[in-house]
Amino acid sequence: MYKNKTFLAIIPARGGSKRLPRKNVLDLGGKPSIAWSIEAGLNSKYIDKVIVSSDDSEILEVSKRYNAEIIIRPEDLASDTASTFDAMHHTIENIEKYDYVILLQATSPLRNEKHIDEAIELLKSKNADAIVSVCEMDHSPLWSNTLDENLSMQGFLKEEILNKRSQDLEKYFRLNGAIYICKTEKFLEEKSFFLKENIYAYKMSRESSIDIDEEIDFRMAEFYLTKQTL
């Protein structure tokens, strides 16, 4: 609880993963990878409950071992076509009510309780309805474009940035997938964390923003976790 408002954290974790099989329970720094998100939620000063939503018995068992509450996700909400909103909505509708809902993706192991608490504090200081975490982009999108089949680069870059150094370009930020916070009634009303108004960004470092999708992401997470423990 924070300033008399309650916070529910939900960690959706499907069993199927095509790019990196069993990614949610792979050993990462001595514990299953999902445990990092569970512990971050449980160690938050403000989160009242942490629930893992999954269709997978191994993930559910690991989650219980790390003291998260669990909810079994129906099969129709665990397919490749089911949305994150569907999983979140299922959990929200089957437990007691909370003022705010927080999505903590299991694939963000370097997001910790400090980040979560800072994001919640930002939510209240801005009197916001939603907060979404971001990080600075590795490379400016102004240096990007599409390519046609013959690989021509004619007009690839705009004239006004041709001779600019990277440090002189405007900074761009991207979603990092680590933290999504929203007033529960607004989330259910708009069926998204991306509200039409009164939504703000919480900035995180690129190192803390590793999102595990493929093996290279997993190896990077291992590297940064090793650095943290040295």
LUMZATI-38337 format. One record per atom (N, C-alpha, C): x, y, z; residue number from 1; atom name. Coordinates in steps of 0.2 Angstrom, whole numbers. Example, Ala and Ser with C-alpha at 12.3 -4.5 7.8 and 13.67 -1.06 7.14 Angstrom:
<panus>
px/py/pz/nr/atom
66/-28/39/1/N
62/-22/39/1/CA
66/-16/39/1/C
64/-11/35/2/N
68/-5/36/2/CA
64/0/39/2/C
</panus>
This chain:
<panus>
px/py/pz/nr/atom
4/-6/0/1/N
0/0/0/1/CA
4/6/0/1/C
2/11/-4/2/N
6/18/-4/2/CA
1/23/-4/2/C
1/28/1/3/N
-4/33/1/3/CA
-11/31/1/3/C
-12/26/5/4/N
-19/23/6/4/CA
-22/20/-1/4/C
-17/18/-5/5/N
-19/15/-12/5/CA
-16/8/-12/5/C
-20/3/-14/6/N
-17/-4/-15/6/CA
-15/-6/-21/6/C
-10/-10/-22/7/N
-6/-12/-28/7/CA
-6/-19/-29/7/C
-8/-22/-34/8/N
-8/-29/-36/8/CA
-3/-30/-42/8/C
2/-34/-41/9/N
7/-36/-46/9/CA
5/-43/-49/9/C
5/-43/-56/10/N
3/-49/-59/10/CA
9/-51/-64/10/C
12/-57/-63/11/N
17/-59/-68/11/CA
14/-65/-72/11/C
12/-63/-78/12/N
10/-68/-83/12/CA
16/-72/-86/12/C
15/-79/-86/13/N
21/-83/-88/13/CA
18/-89/-91/13/C
18/-89/-98/14/N
15/-95/-102/14/CA
21/-101/-102/14/C
19/-107/-102/15/N
24/-112/-103/15/CA
27/-113/-109/15/C
24/-111/-115/16/N
27/-112/-121/16/CA
31/-106/-123/16/C
37/-107/-126/17/N
42/-102/-128/17/CA
45/-105/-134/17/C
44/-103/-140/18/N
47/-106/-146/18/CA
55/-103/-147/18/C
56/-97/-145/19/N
63/-95/-147/19/CA
68/-97/-141/19/C
66/-97/-135/20/N
70/-100/-130/20/CA
66/-104/-125/20/C
66/-111/-126/21/N
62/-115/-123/21/CA
63/-115/-115/21/C
57/-115/-111/22/N
58/-115/-104/22/CA
61/-109/-101/22/C
61/-103/-105/23/N
64/-97/-103/23/CA
62/-95/-96/23/C
56/-96/-94/24/N
54/-93/-87/24/CA
57/-97/-81/24/C
59/-103/-82/25/N
62/-107/-77/25/CA
69/-109/-78/25/C
72/-107/-83/26/N
80/-108/-84/26/CA
84/-105/-78/26/C
89/-109/-76/27/N
93/-106/-70/27/CA
97/-100/-73/27/C
95/-95/-69/28/N
99/-88/-70/28/CA
101/-85/-64/28/C
108/-86/-63/29/N
111/-83/-57/29/CA
109/-87/-51/29/C
108/-94/-52/30/N
107/-98/-46/30/CA
100/-99/-44/30/C
95/-96/-48/31/N
88/-97/-47/31/CA
84/-97/-53/31/C
78/-99/-53/32/N
74/-99/-60/32/CA
73/-92/-62/32/C
73/-91/-68/33/N
73/-84/-71/33/CA
67/-80/-68/33/C
61/-83/-68/34/N
55/-80/-65/34/CA
56/-78/-58/34/C
60/-81/-54/35/N
61/-79/-47/35/CA
63/-72/-46/35/C
67/-69/-51/36/N
69/-63/-50/36/CA
64/-58/-50/36/C
59/-59/-54/37/N
53/-54/-55/37/CA
48/-55/-48/37/C
48/-62/-46/38/N
44/-63/-40/38/CA
47/-59/-34/38/C
53/-60/-33/39/N
57/-57/-28/39/CA
56/-49/-28/39/C
57/-47/-34/40/N
57/-39/-35/40/CA
50/-37/-32/40/C
45/-40/-34/41/N
38/-38/-32/41/CA
37/-39/-25/41/C
39/-45/-22/42/N
38/-46/-15/42/CA
42/-41/-11/42/C
48/-39/-13/43/N
52/-35/-9/43/CA
51/-27/-10/43/C
46/-26/-14/44/N
43/-19/-15/44/CA
40/-17/-8/44/C
41/-10/-7/45/N
38/-7/-1/45/CA
31/-6/-2/45/C
28/-6/-8/46/N
22/-4/-9/46/CA
17/-9/-12/46/C
20/-14/-15/47/N
15/-20/-18/47/CA
12/-24/-12/47/C
5/-25/-13/48/N
2/-29/-8/48/CA
1/-36/-9/48/C
1/-38/-16/49/N
1/-45/-18/49/CA
4/-46/-24/49/C
8/-52/-25/50/N
11/-54/-31/50/CA
8/-60/-33/50/C
5/-61/-39/51/N
2/-67/-42/51/CA
5/-69/-48/51/C
7/-75/-49/52/N
9/-78/-56/52/CA
3/-81/-59/52/C
2/-79/-65/53/N
-3/-82/-69/53/CA
0/-87/-74/53/C
-2/-93/-74/54/N
2/-98/-79/54/CA
-3/-104/-80/54/C
-1/-107/-86/55/N
-5/-113/-88/55/CA
0/-119/-87/55/C
6/-117/-85/56/N
12/-122/-84/56/CA
13/-125/-77/56/C
12/-131/-76/57/N
13/-134/-69/57/CA
20/-132/-66/57/C
25/-133/-70/58/N
32/-132/-67/58/CA
33/-124/-65/58/C
30/-120/-69/59/N
31/-113/-68/59/CA
27/-111/-61/59/C
21/-114/-61/60/N
17/-113/-55/60/CA
20/-116/-49/60/C
23/-122/-49/61/N
27/-125/-43/61/CA
33/-120/-41/61/C
36/-118/-46/62/N
42/-114/-45/62/CA
40/-107/-41/62/C
34/-104/-44/63/N
31/-98/-41/63/CA
29/-99/-34/63/C
26/-105/-32/64/N
24/-106/-25/64/CA
30/-106/-21/64/C
35/-110/-24/65/N
42/-111/-20/65/CA
45/-104/-18/65/C
44/-99/-22/66/N
47/-92/-21/66/CA
42/-87/-18/66/C
36/-90/-15/67/N
31/-87/-11/67/CA
27/-82/-15/67/C
26/-83/-21/68/N
21/-80/-25/68/CA
14/-83/-24/68/C
9/-80/-25/69/N
2/-83/-25/69/CA
1/-85/-33/69/C
-3/-90/-34/70/N
-3/-92/-41/70/CA
-11/-92/-43/70/C
-12/-92/-50/71/N
-18/-93/-52/71/CA
-17/-97/-59/71/C
-21/-102/-60/72/N
-21/-106/-65/72/CA
-24/-103/-71/72/C
-21/-102/-77/73/N
-23/-99/-82/73/CA
-27/-104/-87/73/C
-33/-102/-89/74/N
-37/-107/-93/74/CA
-33/-108/-100/74/C
-34/-114/-103/75/N
-30/-115/-109/75/CA
-32/-110/-114/75/C
-38/-108/-115/76/N
-39/-103/-120/76/CA
-36/-96/-119/76/C
-33/-95/-113/77/N
-30/-89/-112/77/CA
-22/-90/-112/77/C
-20/-96/-114/78/N
-13/-97/-114/78/CA
-10/-99/-121/78/C
-14/-97/-126/79/N
-12/-99/-133/79/CA
-8/-93/-136/79/C
-5/-94/-142/80/N
-1/-89/-145/80/CA
-5/-82/-147/80/C
-12/-83/-147/81/N
-16/-78/-149/81/CA
-19/-74/-144/81/C
-18/-77/-138/82/N
-21/-74/-132/82/CA
-17/-68/-130/82/C
-20/-62/-128/83/N
-16/-56/-126/83/CA
-14/-56/-119/83/C
-10/-51/-117/84/N
-8/-50/-110/84/CA
-14/-47/-107/84/C
-18/-43/-110/85/N
-24/-41/-107/85/CA
-29/-46/-104/85/C
-29/-51/-109/86/N
-34/-57/-107/86/CA
-31/-60/-101/86/C
-25/-61/-100/87/N
-22/-65/-94/87/CA
-23/-60/-88/87/C
-21/-54/-89/88/N
-22/-49/-83/88/CA
-29/-49/-81/88/C
-34/-48/-86/89/N
-41/-47/-84/89/CA
-44/-54/-80/89/C
-41/-59/-83/90/N
-43/-66/-79/90/CA
-41/-66/-72/90/C
-35/-63/-70/91/N
-33/-63/-64/91/CA
-37/-58/-60/91/C
-38/-52/-62/92/N
-41/-46/-59/92/CA
-48/-48/-57/92/C
-52/-52/-62/93/N
-59/-54/-61/93/CA
-60/-59/-56/93/C
-54/-63/-54/94/N
-55/-69/-50/94/CA
-52/-68/-43/94/C
-50/-62/-41/95/N
-47/-60/-34/95/CA
-51/-54/-31/95/C
-49/-52/-25/96/N
-51/-46/-22/96/CA
-49/-40/-26/96/C
-52/-34/-25/97/N
-50/-28/-29/97/CA
-45/-24/-26/97/C
-41/-21/-31/98/N
-35/-17/-29/98/CA
-36/-11/-33/98/C
-33/-5/-30/99/N
-33/1/-34/99/CA
-29/2/-40/99/C
-23/-1/-40/100/N
-19/-1/-46/100/CA
-17/-8/-47/100/C
-15/-10/-54/101/N
-13/-16/-56/101/CA
-6/-15/-59/101/C
-1/-19/-58/102/N
6/-19/-61/102/CA
7/-25/-64/102/C
10/-24/-71/103/N
12/-30/-75/103/CA
20/-30/-74/103/C
22/-36/-71/104/N
29/-37/-71/104/CA
31/-43/-75/104/C
34/-42/-81/105/N
35/-47/-85/105/CA
41/-52/-83/105/C
40/-58/-83/106/N
45/-63/-81/106/CA
51/-62/-84/106/C
51/-59/-90/107/N
57/-59/-94/107/CA
61/-53/-93/107/C
60/-49/-88/108/N
64/-43/-86/108/CA
67/-45/-79/108/C
72/-49/-79/109/N
75/-51/-72/109/CA
80/-45/-69/109/C
82/-40/-72/110/N
86/-35/-69/110/CA
82/-29/-67/110/C
75/-29/-68/111/N
71/-24/-65/111/CA
70/-27/-58/111/C
72/-22/-53/112/N
71/-24/-46/112/CA
66/-20/-42/112/C
66/-21/-35/113/N
61/-18/-31/113/CA
62/-10/-31/113/C
68/-8/-32/114/N
70/-1/-32/114/CA
67/2/-38/114/C
67/-1/-43/115/N
64/2/-49/115/CA
56/2/-48/115/C
53/-3/-46/116/N
46/-3/-45/116/CA
44/2/-40/116/C
47/3/-35/117/N
45/8/-30/117/CA
46/15/-32/117/C
51/16/-36/118/N
52/23/-39/118/CA
47/24/-44/118/C
45/19/-48/119/N
39/20/-53/119/CA
33/21/-49/119/C
31/18/-44/120/N
25/19/-40/120/CA
25/26/-37/120/C
31/29/-34/121/N
32/35/-32/121/CA
31/41/-37/121/C
33/39/-43/122/N
32/44/-49/122/CA
25/44/-51/122/C
21/38/-50/123/N
14/38/-52/123/CA
11/43/-47/123/C
12/43/-41/124/N
9/47/-36/124/CA
11/54/-36/124/C
17/56/-38/125/N
20/62/-38/125/CA
17/66/-44/125/C
16/62/-49/126/N
13/65/-56/126/CA
5/65/-55/126/C
2/62/-50/127/N
-5/61/-50/127/CA
-7/57/-56/127/C
-3/52/-58/128/N
-5/49/-65/128/CA
-10/43/-64/128/C
-12/42/-70/129/N
-17/36/-70/129/CA
-13/30/-72/129/C
-7/31/-76/130/N
-3/25/-78/130/CA
5/27/-79/130/C
9/22/-78/131/N
16/23/-79/131/CA
19/17/-83/131/C
23/19/-87/132/N
26/13/-91/132/CA
34/15/-92/132/C
37/9/-91/133/N
45/10/-90/133/CA
48/10/-97/133/C
53/14/-98/134/N
56/15/-105/134/CA
64/15/-103/134/C
68/14/-109/135/N
75/16/-108/135/CA
77/19/-115/135/C
83/22/-114/136/N
86/26/-120/136/CA
87/21/-126/136/C
86/22/-132/137/N
88/18/-137/137/CA
95/17/-138/137/C
98/11/-140/138/N
105/10/-142/138/CA
107/15/-147/138/C
103/15/-153/139/N
105/19/-159/139/CA
99/23/-161/139/C
100/29/-163/140/N
94/33/-165/140/CA
91/30/-171/140/C
84/31/-170/141/N
80/28/-176/141/CA
81/33/-182/141/C
83/39/-181/142/N
85/43/-187/142/CA
90/41/-191/142/C
94/36/-189/143/N
99/33/-193/143/CA
96/26/-196/143/C
89/25/-196/144/N
86/19/-199/144/CA
81/21/-204/144/C
80/16/-208/145/N
75/16/-214/145/CA
74/9/-216/145/C
69/9/-221/146/N
68/2/-224/146/CA
72/2/-230/146/C
73/-4/-233/147/N
76/-6/-239/147/CA
72/-9/-244/147/C
73/-7/-250/148/N
69/-11/-255/148/CA
73/-17/-258/148/C
70/-21/-262/149/N
73/-27/-264/149/CA
80/-26/-267/149/C
81/-21/-271/150/N
88/-20/-274/150/CA
93/-17/-269/150/C
91/-16/-263/151/N
95/-13/-258/151/CA
98/-6/-259/151/C
94/-2/-263/152/N
96/5/-264/152/CA
96/9/-257/152/C
101/13/-256/153/N
101/17/-250/153/CA
100/25/-252/153/C
98/26/-258/154/N
96/32/-260/154/CA
91/35/-256/154/C
92/41/-253/155/N
87/44/-249/155/CA
86/40/-242/155/C
91/36/-240/156/N
90/32/-234/156/CA
90/37/-228/156/C
94/42/-228/157/N
94/47/-222/157/CA
92/53/-225/157/C
89/57/-220/158/N
86/64/-222/158/CA
92/68/-222/158/C
92/73/-226/159/N
97/78/-228/159/CA
100/81/-221/159/C
95/83/-217/160/N
97/87/-211/160/CA
101/83/-206/160/C
101/76/-206/161/N
105/73/-201/161/CA
111/69/-204/161/C
113/70/-211/162/N
118/67/-214/162/CA
125/68/-211/162/C
126/74/-209/163/N
133/76/-206/163/CA
133/77/-199/163/C
127/75/-195/164/N
127/75/-188/164/CA
130/70/-185/164/C
134/71/-179/165/N
136/66/-175/165/CA
131/63/-171/165/C
132/56/-169/166/N
126/53/-165/166/CA
125/57/-159/166/C
130/59/-155/167/N
128/63/-149/167/CA
125/70/-150/167/C
124/72/-156/168/N
121/78/-158/168/CA
113/77/-159/168/C
111/70/-160/169/N
105/69/-162/169/CA
100/69/-156/169/C
94/70/-157/170/N
89/70/-151/170/CA
88/63/-148/170/C
88/63/-142/171/N
87/56/-138/171/CA
80/53/-140/171/C
80/47/-141/172/N
74/43/-142/172/CA
74/37/-136/172/C
68/36/-134/173/N
67/31/-129/173/CA
62/25/-132/173/C
63/19/-129/174/N
59/14/-131/174/CA
56/10/-125/174/C
50/7/-126/175/N
47/3/-121/175/CA
52/-3/-119/175/C
53/-4/-113/176/N
58/-9/-111/176/CA
54/-16/-108/176/C
48/-15/-107/177/N
44/-21/-105/177/CA
44/-23/-98/177/C
48/-19/-94/178/N
49/-21/-87/178/CA
44/-19/-82/178/C
41/-13/-82/179/N
35/-11/-78/179/CA
30/-7/-81/179/C
24/-10/-80/180/N
18/-6/-82/180/CA
13/-5/-76/180/C
11/1/-74/181/N
7/2/-69/181/CA
0/6/-71/181/C
-5/4/-69/182/N
-11/7/-71/182/CA
-17/7/-66/182/C
-21/12/-65/183/N
-27/12/-61/183/CA
-31/7/-64/183/C
-33/2/-59/184/N
-36/-4/-61/184/CA
-43/-2/-66/184/C
-47/2/-63/185/N
-53/4/-67/185/CA
-51/7/-74/185/C
-46/10/-75/186/N
-44/13/-81/186/CA
-42/8/-86/186/C
-38/3/-83/187/N
-35/-3/-87/187/CA
-41/-7/-89/187/C
-46/-8/-85/188/N
-51/-12/-88/188/CA
-56/-9/-93/188/C
-56/-2/-92/189/N
-60/2/-96/189/CA
-57/2/-103/189/C
-50/4/-103/190/N
-47/5/-110/190/CA
-44/-1/-113/190/C
-44/-7/-108/191/N
-41/-13/-110/191/CA
-34/-12/-113/191/C
-30/-8/-109/192/N
-23/-7/-111/192/CA
-20/-3/-105/192/C
-13/-3/-105/193/N
-9/1/-100/193/CA
-8/8/-103/193/C
-9/8/-110/194/N
-7/14/-114/194/CA
-14/18/-114/194/C
-15/22/-109/195/N
-21/26/-108/195/CA
-20/32/-113/195/C
-26/35/-115/196/N
-26/40/-120/196/CA
-23/47/-116/196/C
-23/47/-110/197/N
-20/53/-107/197/CA
-18/51/-99/197/C
-15/56/-96/198/N
-12/56/-89/198/CA
-8/49/-88/198/C
-3/48/-93/199/N
1/43/-93/199/CA
8/45/-94/199/C
13/43/-90/200/N
20/45/-89/200/CA
25/40/-90/200/C
31/42/-92/201/N
37/37/-93/201/CA
41/37/-86/201/C
43/31/-85/202/N
48/30/-79/202/CA
54/27/-83/202/C
60/31/-83/203/N
66/29/-86/203/CA
70/25/-82/203/C
73/20/-86/204/N
78/15/-83/204/CA
84/14/-87/204/C
89/12/-85/205/N
95/11/-88/205/CA
95/5/-93/205/C
99/5/-99/206/N
98/0/-104/206/CA
100/-7/-100/206/C
105/-7/-96/207/N
107/-13/-92/207/CA
102/-16/-88/207/C
97/-12/-85/208/N
92/-15/-81/208/CA
86/-17/-86/208/C
86/-15/-92/209/N
81/-16/-96/209/CA
81/-22/-101/209/C
86/-27/-99/210/N
86/-33/-103/210/CA
80/-37/-103/210/C
77/-38/-109/211/N
71/-42/-110/211/CA
72/-49/-113/211/C
72/-54/-109/212/N
74/-61/-112/212/CA
69/-64/-117/212/C
71/-64/-123/213/N
67/-67/-129/213/CA
71/-72/-132/213/C
77/-71/-133/214/N
81/-76/-136/214/CA
87/-78/-132/214/C
91/-83/-134/215/N
97/-85/-130/215/CA
102/-79/-129/215/C
103/-75/-133/216/N
108/-70/-133/216/CA
106/-65/-127/216/C
99/-64/-126/217/N
97/-60/-121/217/CA
98/-63/-114/217/C
97/-69/-114/218/N
98/-73/-108/218/CA
106/-73/-106/218/C
110/-73/-111/219/N
117/-73/-109/219/CA
119/-66/-107/219/C
116/-61/-110/220/N
117/-54/-107/220/CA
115/-53/-100/220/C
109/-56/-99/221/N
106/-55/-92/221/CA
111/-58/-87/221/C
114/-64/-89/222/N
119/-68/-85/222/CA
125/-63/-83/222/C
127/-60/-89/223/N
133/-56/-88/223/CA
132/-50/-83/223/C
126/-47/-84/224/N
125/-41/-80/224/CA
123/-43/-73/224/C
120/-49/-72/225/N
119/-51/-65/225/CA
126/-53/-61/225/C
130/-55/-65/226/N
137/-57/-63/226/CA
141/-51/-60/226/C
140/-45/-65/227/N
143/-39/-63/227/CA
140/-36/-56/227/C
134/-37/-55/228/N
130/-34/-49/228/CA
133/-38/-43/228/C
135/-44/-44/229/N
137/-48/-38/229/CA
144/-48/-36/229/C
148/-45/-41/230/N
155/-44/-40/230/CA
157/-40/-34/230/C
</panus>
